[in-house]
Amino acid sequence: MTTKHEHDVHHKASLHHRKAAHHFEAAAKHQLAAADADDHDDEVKTAHHAYLAYGHQIQAIHYAELAAKEDESVDHADVDHGDADHVKDLHE
């Protein structure tokens, strides 16, 4: 059974996961824009979009790490993170 505290922590982690996903998506869009600019030999736009992509990547990793820390803080009983219930959706 999940306690209110555990639920609140997992909810906070879910927000971090969503922020990470947003920044990974933005990074991918800027990488594609940099690639298009490269195709047109536009060094300024290439550099600009590559820089923005890098910034979004850094933010994405930051939020992903925060989410992992939040989840880990209440998931301490599942030390190996490999029991059947924890990974069942990965094998279906």
VENPE-V806177 format. One record per pair of residues at least 24 apart in sequence whose C-alpha atoms are under 10 Angstrom apart, sorted by the first residue. I is the first residue (numbers start at 1). J is the second residue. D is the distance in Angstrom with one decimal. If there is no record, write none. Layout:
i j d
I J D
I J D
//
This chain:
i j d
2 74 9.8
3 74 10.0
5 74 8.7
6 70 9.6
6 71 8.8
6 73 8.9
6 74 6.0
6 75 8.8
7 74 9.2
8 70 9.9
9 67 9.4
9 69 9.9
9 70 6.1
9 71 7.0
9 72 9.7
9 73 8.2
9 74 7.4
10 67 8.4
10 68 9.9
10 70 6.9
10 71 6.0
10 72 9.5
10 73 9.5
10 74 8.1
10 75 9.6
11 67 9.7
11 70 9.3
11 71 9.3
12 66 9.4
12 67 7.6
12 70 7.3
12 71 8.9
13 63 9.0
13 64 8.8
13 65 9.7
13 66 7.2
13 67 4.3
13 68 7.3
13 69 8.1
13 70 5.5
13 71 6.2
13 72 9.7
14 64 9.8
14 67 6.9
14 68 9.8
14 70 9.2
14 71 9.0
15 63 8.9
15 64 10.0
15 66 9.9
15 67 7.9
16 60 9.1
16 62 9.0
16 63 5.2
16 64 6.5
16 65 8.5
16 66 6.5
16 67 5.1
16 68 8.8
16 70 9.0
17 60 8.8
17 61 9.9
17 63 6.6
17 64 5.8
17 65 9.0
17 66 8.4
17 67 5.8
17 68 8.6
18 60 9.4
18 63 8.5
18 64 8.8
18 67 9.3
19 59 8.5
19 60 7.0
19 61 9.9
19 62 9.5
19 63 6.3
19 64 8.1
19 67 9.5
20 56 9.0
20 57 8.7
20 58 9.5
20 59 7.0
20 60 4.1
20 61 6.6
20 62 7.5
20 63 5.0
20 64 5.4
20 65 8.9
20 66 9.3
20 67 8.6
21 57 10.0
21 59 10.0
21 60 6.8
21 61 9.5
21 63 8.7
21 64 8.3
22 56 8.7
22 57 10.0
22 59 9.5
22 60 7.5
22 63 9.9
23 53 8.8
23 54 10.0
23 55 8.7
23 56 5.0
23 57 6.4
23 58 8.5
23 59 6.4
23 60 4.9
23 61 8.6
23 62 9.9
23 63 8.8
23 64 10.0
24 53 8.6
24 54 9.9
24 56 6.5
24 57 5.9
24 58 9.0
24 59 8.3
24 60 5.5
24 61 8.3
24 64 9.9
25 53 9.4
25 56 8.5
25 57 9.0
25 60 9.0
26 52 8.6
26 53 7.0
26 54 9.9
26 55 9.6
26 56 6.4
26 57 8.3
26 60 9.3
27 51 9.5
27 52 7.1
27 53 4.1
27 54 6.7
27 55 7.7
27 56 5.1
27 57 5.7
27 58 9.2
27 59 9.5
27 60 8.5
28 53 6.8
28 54 9.6
28 56 8.8
28 57 8.6
29 53 7.7
30 54 8.7
30 56 8.9
//
